[in-house]
Amino acid sequence: MIRQVSVFMQNQEGRLGRVLRTLADAGVNIRSLTIAETADFGLLRLILQDTDAGMAALKKAGFMANETKVLAVEVPDEPGGMADIVEVLGGADISVSYAYSFLPKNTDNAIIILKVPEEDREKAIDLFTGDDRTNLLARDELLTR
């Protein structure tokens, strides 16, 4: 399991910069980032090198942040890589709440971050553990990629 940090921000100029500067000043490296937004607020999702230090810095700076457990699945960076993941989950009637990806600099593979319903999390872990097309990463493995 990987811990993702979610930061809720008002949709105002400079807010993203403040979050990023807060993490930088705390010496926390961002491994992956995605933003979802509406007219009034944004939701910043982050995979951090040091989740505990990042959460502490964000809360000290007054940001509303929480942690969510997500899966990090390594797949070949080629057409169909993510399709394999979705097919594995779909075959077991597990839905994907959201997903985003990143390409680590020291491998030819892609890392897909997935949020599945909490009641299906262990089942998804078992599926990926037994599937030879994918590699479910633990926290330490993810951070060294």
N, C-alpha and C positions, 0 to 999 in steps of 0.2 A: 504494500500500500504506500501511496505517496500522499503527502499532505500538501494541498493547494491552499494558497491564501487568496481570499476574496476581499476586495476593498470597495466599499460603497461610497461613491463620490457624487456631489452635486455637479451638474453639467455647467461648470463655470470655467472661464479662462484661467489657466494656471494651476488648476487642481491636479492634473496628471503630473505636471512638472514637480509639484510639491511632494507627491507620493514618491516619485522616482528619486528626487534629491534626498528625501528622508532615508530611503534605503541605501543610497550611495554613501551618505554621511555616516551611516551605521556600518559600512563595510560589507553590505549584503549584496551578493551578486544575483542577478535575475537570470534564470535558465530559460524560462519561457513566459510569454505574456500574451493575453488576449483581452480585448475590451468589447463589451456589449453596452449599447447605450439606448436611452429613450430621450424624449425631449427634456426631461427634468433631471435625470441622474444617469450615471454610468456605473457599470460593474466591471472592475478590473480583476482579472484572474491571473495569478502568478504562481510559478514554480520557482522557489528560491533555493539558493545554495545553503542557506542557514535559516530555516523556517522560524525557529524560536527567536533568534535575534531580529529577524524581520518583523515578526508580530509585535515584539516588545517595542521596537522603534516606532512602528506605525501607531500603536496605541498611545505611546508617550506623546506623539505629535498630534493626538486627538482624532485620528482617522478611525472610522468604523470598519473593523476588519474581523474576519472569522476564518476558521480552517475547515476544509472539506477533504474527506478521503476520496482519492481518485486512483484510477489504474494508469500505469505507464506501460505501454506495450510497444516493443521494438519490432519493426517489420522492415523488409527490404524496401529501399527507396526506389520503387518501380511501379508501373501501372498495375493496379490490383492489390497493392499492399494493404490499403485501408479497407478495400472490399473484403479481403480475407477476414479481417477482424469483425466487420459487421455481419458477415455470413456466419461466423462462429457463434456470435451472440444471438442473431436472429434464429438460428437453428435450435436454440434453447429457449426461445421466447423471452429474451432479455432485451429491453429497449435501451437506447442510448439517450441520456438526458441532454448531453452536449459533449463535444469533442473539439480538440485543437491539436496542432502538431508542431514539431520543430525538428530541425536537422542538426544534430550535433556535429562538431567540427572534426572529431577524430574517428568517425565511422561512416560507412556508406549506407547506413540504415536510417530510417525515420523513427521518431518517437511520437506515438499518438497518446495523448492524454484523454482519458475517457471517464465520464461520470455515468454510472449506471444506478438504478434504484437501489437503495440500501438493502432491501430484502433480497436482491439478486447478486450482491457483491461477492459473497463466498462462492456461489455457483459460477460466476464469471471467472474468478481466480482459478477454480478447478479446471474450467474449460481451457483457459490459456496455458495453464501449466502442462496440460496434456496434448497441446497442439504443436506440431512441428513447424508450422508456418510462422509462428509468433514467439516472442520471448518476453514474458512478463518480468518487468524490472522491479527490484527492490530499491529502496531509497538510495543506498550507497552505490548501487550499480548505475542508477540514473545520473547521479551527480558526477560520476567519472566518465560519462559518455560525452 
